[in-house]
Amino acid sequence: MVDSLYILMEEIQTTVSVDQNHIYLTGESSGGNGAWGIGLQHPEYFAALVPIMGYDGWPYIVPENICDLKGVPIWAFHGAKDEVMPIDAQQILIDALEAC
């Protein structure tokens, strides 16, 4: 799915005027997972990531290439009272990235 989305984004840029320095990626819950995952696959492509209730993997993991995002601004949101997705799912990613 990620490759298809990336191809679609490239195709859109051929038909619509897009400032390639201002492409932002966001998503909520599973979309937050997608923001982390797509961002990790193409960190050079995005000006910033905004994962909301994001996570990576199941069970939640820190991907080996987390440091690939160290130069990408990330504004991550997650409610401490979220009963569906535990805040630790995203916090481990943020902590690992800060360690980079």
ChimeraX attribute file (.defattr): number of C-alpha atoms within 10 A of each C-alpha:
attribute: neighborCount
match mode: 1-to-1
recipient: residues
	/A:1	8
	/A:2	12
	/A:3	10
	/A:4	9
	/A:5	11
	/A:6	15
	/A:7	11
	/A:8	11
	/A:9	12
	/A:10	11
	/A:11	11
	/A:12	12
	/A:13	12
	/A:14	9
	/A:15	8
	/A:16	8
	/A:17	8
	/A:18	11
	/A:19	8
	/A:20	11
	/A:21	10
	/A:22	11
	/A:23	13
	/A:24	16
	/A:25	20
	/A:26	20
	/A:27	17
	/A:28	17
	/A:29	16
	/A:30	16
	/A:31	17
	/A:32	25
	/A:33	22
	/A:34	21
	/A:35	25
	/A:36	29
	/A:37	19
	/A:38	20
	/A:39	24
	/A:40	18
	/A:41	16
	/A:42	13
	/A:43	20
	/A:44	13
	/A:45	18
	/A:46	17
	/A:47	16
	/A:48	22
	/A:49	23
	/A:50	19
	/A:51	26
	/A:52	22
	/A:53	26
	/A:54	29
	/A:55	31
	/A:56	20
	/A:57	11
	/A:58	7
	/A:59	7
	/A:60	14
	/A:61	13
	/A:62	18
	/A:63	14
	/A:64	9
	/A:65	11
	/A:66	20
	/A:67	16
	/A:68	16
	/A:69	20
	/A:70	15
	/A:71	13
	/A:72	16
	/A:73	13
	/A:74	20
	/A:75	12
	/A:76	18
	/A:77	16
	/A:78	20
	/A:79	11
	/A:80	11
	/A:81	9
	/A:82	10
	/A:83	8
	/A:84	8
	/A:85	17
	/A:86	17
	/A:87	18
	/A:88	16
	/A:89	21
	/A:90	25
	/A:91	18
	/A:92	16
	/A:93	21
	/A:94	17
	/A:95	12
	/A:96	15
	/A:97	18
	/A:98	11
	/A:99	10
	/A:100	11
